[in-house]
Amino acid sequence: MGHKEPMTIATALRQIQDRTLILPAIQREYVWKPSQVIRVFDSVMRGYPVGSFLSWKVLPETISAFKFYGFMKDYSAFNNRHNPVIDIPADREVVAILDGQQRLTSLNIGLRGTYAYKNHGGWANKAWSYPERRLYLNLAGEAPENELGLKYHFQFLTSDDVAAATDDESKNWMLVSDVFDAPETSALVQLLAKYGVGNDPQASGLVSKLWEEIHKTPSLHFYEETDQDIERVLDIFVRVNSGGTVLSYSDLLLSIATAQWAGDARAAVHGLVDELNQTGNGFSFSRDTVLKAGLVIADVGEIGFKVKNFTAANMAKLEAGWEAMSSSLQVAVGLLSDFGLSGGSLTADSVLIPVAYYVHHRGLGHEYRESPKSRADREVLRSWVLRSLIVRGVWGSGLDTLLRDVRTIIRAEGATQFPVAAIERAMARRGKSLAVTEALVDDVLSLEYGRPRTFAVLAALFPHVDTRNQFHVDHVFPAALLDAKKLRRLEEDDGTPVFAAAEVDDLLDRRDQLPNLELLPGLENIGKSATVPSKWLDATYSSSDDRSAFLERNALPATLPSSEVEFVAFFDQRRANLEAQIVKMLTPATPGLVGDSDTPAGLDEELAEGDDID
């Protein structure tokens, strides 16, 4: 491995333009945030080193055996996150970047392209929430005081942002890409004239300094690997990518799969993830979940995201069965959607994996989701899924052990029905019991406002909630009316307090618990404000039928409270209603199936030892 002669940033970007500097398919995708891009440009302006780079000289005879991607130029977090695939002529020598992709891509975006990220508070699934932004440098002054220690004022801006600053004397935004487009000294002079800063020493100094760092300073230092052994290159890649933005195991798995599959693994995985996430009301499954599912469904013995498991043989299993695995995952996600789940209510994505394995093991298609013959089995599966999501800790620690246990049982007993009894016995042995107990129901009912599980449980309890739309967790009886000071100030006609001190504490304790919570559409919740429930209901729903439907839909008592005095009685009745709904939701509709299956002799011992059947 040798050291190449340093090059300027402009030289590197021109090589990216003509595709002599490229990315091997083992590289992960671009993951840097705008703040990281700005920081690297601040370092460039200050003459700081931006780190060394590791490249791989790829000879013509190697090119045909490998896949390559181009650098990202116009990044969009909404619809352009994937690097473009490029075809390299077989008679051409190229240089592939093994370490430094994020920095070079950031320079490429800042000097040649755009970065579209979501507006704060914008809708994640709307294109207009991701306006196109370009990198600008403020020629009117240095960066405002900041925690990152930035000296120069770089910022990603839309054209509207720039226009809005026209009359602001503290802002004179120069498009950074104009510097890259001015390679000669004469072009630099024209650039100074374009921004009217030729006679401004400070501003012209900023432009000239950036131009000098881009076009004249050989600041990029490359170490170059020339060996054409792909296994050696993979090993180097794994070792050097242990710093910076952490290379996750799914990144590594996807990288190696991409390098070893005959087809385009990256496109296959990304396409499947996108398709799964568009099912029903929408999900947010990650590559990690899909790739872990692939290892499980392919019956790979070790399913942990460990380098030793990413063998060519395992990748071959994944590729050979990918189409069938994809179909099973699509059916499984469809089932989760049928169960009333979506991205907003799915508290653990990993529950998809055993469902997909069961579907795959039985060769089930989408007809399973609707067939009357499979209704009882679906109900058992649905109950198991929901209970596993609501019980704390099921899909946390010990995930791989749990997945192996469930896989082993399904292989042994899942030929005709979901073997819930055997699975739950195995889970109980691992300290993950799903029994519907008073403790479980009490735990759910004690969930409080603002906790991560609260929205998910409410969404699961009330299937009318469409989580594609914006729903708020709302206090049925407004929290503002149950304020401690207000409650203590309430008095009877004779001046005695309405509530004793202990009663106030009790009201405050109940205020944020699940029985006083519901999900309301965002605008409806804003309109409700601090109105007492009875008045709000009458004002919002004009007919008695509409009011009754709303109450039934949300498991609310027939009469809503009209004052703080009525809150405790309301709370207790709503708690009873929710308790009945929770038990109904978590109890299998066909309990006879739960005890139909006994674990075969020897399987208990095998599961206890954590072994796999291969």
Steps between C-alpha positions, in 0.01 A plus 500: 500500500655826388449871554378701200592857422255737676229655283275802522131475582415624151712227342326231705155632408589511131604135527162431659337683208674289235452181706864411545450542877212276605358288781519121530171327569621402847466863607202599708289794392534866584398567861644837596274774634509862373684608815779254421531636145525855635764393747723348232476821293591704807808278539589552134478879537719493809764288328441211737567147373179315413658160552674256272323283243541138405450406136516183295654497155269275297653351187291418190508125569338558842231746395277241337495291820378782720222758530556872527299807592536867428527765769182670620464856368136598553398336825136490613395338827157456338562329167868500403705322767652224288826537311469456123625175348756561227643280227876526455653401164696178541813656347513788747699534822320673790558595862244389760471664842520261796513765772395862470174467308301717743753786483538490122124478451452797731750702297328389180155602628622832637698600191292344224160387625208534738380364834124460560416426863165511682374829636454502876146380570444405135315189386738211446305367200455831313749616236442866585642438848843445337592819312816502292783684674842612384803587708574870546776700671412825674743766374373760748651346810612197693273233649278593794605364838453124495581185697685334210775760498430600139676813377354542153129544429405221261133407471270290281229730364209492260468765231221655709731520801757690295239735356364574849846615614546755221440798727684354800836680532637217712451253212669486160458141385738366237414171330794272579472312171590827322851460642536154350377633167777762498818293441719782365618822663311704242180319599570584865515868411164471323359321805603789727328739264186285487452534874616862507777438753808593295559807715408334828820356654318274744250354253746468213742337741240234586432426133868486414580275796230249408609510135862441600410202723289344226716557192857547617571327831580127461323409826369150420743221586437148369638162595448260212448124504596332173431134581213360289399229752141587593519310830798712605315816398197394706720442801660842464157658459367343819804607699514862388126556537498463878506875565304806395127445460480143627477232236207288619492128450217537252720742302771236497264218411354700215845597382627143491176371349529763230856394428418128485154479346467451129218752494475845658459427872479863600218572258321180607515583871412866462215417264357246743531735798319775308226261391444363850482850645224597255270221622171597662525817704876500460790353697859600569694175479876534468756305302609343830160336546474381140853360492455330837179349364697375201747318723219343702289397200804360318556273802850634551622340822641815660281805446700758694640802315857380539770505237556124530141439386537698177649213304467445128292189571251695713479776240434236237210370712357850521527562129362162399191540716454875473189498282315255726620685811376828356157351435482363855597837647234675290232260625626540859487880484153473350397292801641758743298763316191279522560475874456878525871581518705758315818698547333717763389209717767235440725522806745230384574436133658162582157340546483493119774235485327201666175584317688499171675174589167334578356623169810379316509162673140427402529656154208734573390769256276802531193277487584388855413853616135462393421129483216393738685170555799682647301742717559314826873471433519869413329590827753298699786664308346846548462452875859381531633795300306762699586349837868479408497870410324614816697292752817682597837368386393220266682638196790656688795312643551141392337563160712252304437225756126564487495497120693173490261341751193608306654384172585160645142450627338613176719261303406216733130576555384771263402295197124554540447768765685760700643305798425766756499274806849365438631845409360655815648224716840568345454874552403446864821302552687806375312727741271637227158367602199631306230385742215752535536572869370769727854632521517535120164677482596730789830577330320603179240705686772683693668629184531876516485798270827564319637144528613332174270195539188706572425607143572149371269331753217747434537451125492121544198515731302718261523371141306801363817706542669556163861568597577639155321811622616717787347386826570651841491327837228707667383527860129418498454726801740790424823502694475879527185461716675248726782736587610478866457871571157512337381195688612643833321828428163335430257576784147413602242777549593518866869548421619148590736333250333269248791258524713404799877492450501121460221522241698752299799266497273217385358710215847599387609137508205391284516796261777366271414129512359301209132509612507878449668482159369462146625555146349795313583641155741790543266781396213355704723485807613861455139611471406309816750697708398513870127450450336258743422169324119517519484845340758411237311186400171688460667776299696265274233236426155642433299175498460248778597219262831671417570559869424138588721377217790715622463375857482136394790537259725628779370274782368804686216494756152593382524829692809721496594718798400865507714600800802399702271346762380240250850406383571210738174320416572549129858376541391182680236417236740566213760282670249216520410548133865494396571196714227307321632618162857405585402152616286451190778613269767286663302179545497257203156475340543123480664405831475130419786538255735622770522167672475272199870461446753334728869552451655179361728304730850636489404839360469659844855399584624622163339841547629525853853448369448762229586261214360523147359231274691520172 
